[in-house]
Amino acid sequence: MPEIAIITGHSLKDGKAILDTHYLGRSTKLAVSAAAKLEHAAAATGTDGEQKLENNQIVPDAGRDK
């Protein structure tokens, strides 16, 4: 944030207020969207971090055997 404020000429306080108001506004809609994305990511990943395909086949990790 300090770099943005320097470029735009805003104070840190004003810059943070702008970001919070226009880009980081907290709302139920945003929370529901974030939760859905988290659940989707968790469902697409195996217990040890392996990526799964839609049919639950595990994608081989080429770097794992090295």
DRENDO-1510 file (C-alpha; in Angstrom, 1 decimal, always signed):
<recs>
REC; n; res; u; v; w
REC; 1; MET; +0.0; +0.0; +0.0 .
REC; 2; PRO; +2.8; +2.5; +0.7 .
REC; 3; GLU; +4.0; +2.3; -2.9 .
REC; 4; ILE; +0.5; +2.9; -4.3 .
REC; 5; ALA; +0.0; +5.9; -2.0 .
REC; 6; ILE; +3.3; +7.4; -3.1 .
REC; 7; ILE; +2.3; +7.1; -6.8 .
REC; 8; THR; -1.2; +8.3; -6.4 .
REC; 9; GLY; -0.5; +11.1; -3.9 .
REC; 10; HIS; -2.9; +9.7; -1.3 .
REC; 11; SER; -2.1; +9.4; +2.3 .
REC; 12; LEU; -1.8; +5.9; +3.7 .
REC; 13; LYS; -5.0; +6.4; +5.6 .
REC; 14; ASP; -6.9; +7.6; +2.5 .
REC; 15; GLY; -5.4; +4.9; +0.3 .
REC; 16; LYS; -6.5; +2.2; +2.7 .
REC; 17; ALA; -10.0; +3.7; +3.0 .
REC; 18; ILE; -10.3; +3.7; -0.8 .
REC; 19; LEU; -9.2; +0.1; -1.1 .
REC; 20; ASP; -11.5; -1.0; +1.7 .
REC; 21; THR; -14.5; +0.9; +0.3 .
REC; 22; HIS; -14.2; +0.0; -3.4 .
REC; 23; TYR; -12.3; -3.2; -3.5 .
REC; 24; LEU; -12.4; -5.0; -0.2 .
REC; 25; GLY; -15.9; -4.2; +0.9 .
REC; 26; ARG; -17.1; -6.9; +3.2 .
REC; 27; SER; -20.5; -8.3; +2.3 .
REC; 28; THR; -22.4; -11.5; +2.6 .
REC; 29; LYS; -22.2; -12.0; -1.2 .
REC; 30; LEU; -18.4; -11.7; -1.1 .
REC; 31; ALA; -18.2; -14.1; +1.9 .
REC; 32; VAL; -20.4; -16.7; +0.1 .
REC; 33; SER; -18.2; -16.4; -3.0 .
REC; 34; ALA; -15.0; -16.9; -1.1 .
REC; 35; ALA; -16.4; -19.9; +0.8 .
REC; 36; ALA; -17.5; -21.5; -2.5 .
REC; 37; LYS; -14.1; -21.0; -4.0 .
REC; 38; LEU; -12.4; -22.5; -1.0 .
REC; 39; GLU; -14.7; -25.5; -1.1 .
REC; 40; HIS; -14.1; -26.0; -4.8 .
REC; 41; ALA; -10.3; -25.9; -4.3 .
REC; 42; ALA; -10.5; -28.3; -1.4 .
REC; 43; ALA; -12.6; -30.7; -3.5 .
REC; 44; ALA; -10.1; -30.5; -6.4 .
REC; 45; THR; -7.2; -31.5; -4.2 .
REC; 46; GLY; -6.4; -34.8; -2.6 .
REC; 47; THR; -5.5; -35.2; +1.0 .
REC; 48; ASP; -1.8; -34.9; +0.3 .
REC; 49; GLY; -2.2; -32.0; -2.2 .
REC; 50; GLU; -2.6; -34.1; -5.3 .
REC; 51; GLN; -4.8; -32.5; -7.9 .
REC; 52; LYS; -7.8; -34.6; -9.0 .
REC; 53; LEU; -9.6; -34.7; -12.3 .
REC; 54; GLU; -13.4; -34.4; -12.5 .
REC; 55; ASN; -13.8; -38.2; -12.4 .
REC; 56; ASN; -11.6; -38.3; -9.2 .
REC; 57; GLN; -8.6; -39.7; -11.0 .
REC; 58; ILE; -5.4; -38.3; -9.5 .
REC; 59; VAL; -3.1; -36.2; -11.8 .
REC; 60; PRO; +0.5; -37.6; -11.5 .
REC; 61; ASP; +3.0; -35.2; -10.1 .
REC; 62; ALA; +6.0; -35.5; -12.4 .
REC; 63; GLY; +8.3; -33.8; -9.9 .
REC; 64; ARG; +7.5; -36.1; -7.1 .
REC; 65; ASP; +9.8; -39.0; -8.0 .
REC; 66; LYS; +12.9; -36.8; -8.3 .
</recs>
